[in-house]
Structures are given as structure tokens and as C-alpha cells.
Amino acid sequence: MPLQWTGQVTLRILGPVEEEVVVQGQDLNLLHAGLRILDNDEIRHEFVYRYDDPRFELVLNATVETNIVEVDSPLLDAKTAVGLEEQTNTLAATFHHDPDIDDEPLTPVSSN
């Protein structure tokens, strides 16, 4: 189950003309998702989200353990802009856990 995002991040694009861009949480695209089995009782879900703009790319890494979502600071990559600055970040993510779907390994585990 992908994360559900609320909030936004405001970026300042530095260049010949400075401007502010607001990226809404619901505009983030899921790039990768997976899970790690840490021990018999613990699973960590891992997500990578991206927002792609012709001038920049924003990437967010997030993990979920025991229903606690941790989101790393955004990774910013300027494409055509001279630079980028994060102004404000109110992004928050929630994870609605369904063990029957979310905790199933993608490849079968052999009992041999």
C-alpha cells in the first residue's frame, strides 16, 4: 500500500529570474516500494517518491516500521536552474497497513 501524502514543500528556484514553486504531497509519484524482513516480528516498508519538473527533480525516501512513518529530507537536483532552496516543508505521510497485502514477500520463500 503506498503512502498517502498531505502538505506541501515550497522551493525557491535560483536563476536569472527567481521564482517559488509549490509541490503538493498528492503530486508525488511512487518510484520504488519494497519491504525488508528485519526479524520474525518486524518488517520495514521502504518507499521512494519523486516529483519531476523540467527545471528540477525532488526525491523523497520514506520508511515505515510498526506504523511509524519516517520521511527523510527532500533530495533536490537542479536540471536547468542555477540552484534550488527549500523554503518550507509541511509534507506528512500516513501508511494504512493491511498485513494480508503489505507484508507478503514478492517472491515465494522455499521451505526446503
Summary of the structure (lengths in Angstrom):
residues: 112
radius of gyration: 17.0
end to end distance: 30.0
largest distance: 63.5
contacts: 278
relative contact order: 0.29
helix: 6%
strand: 56%
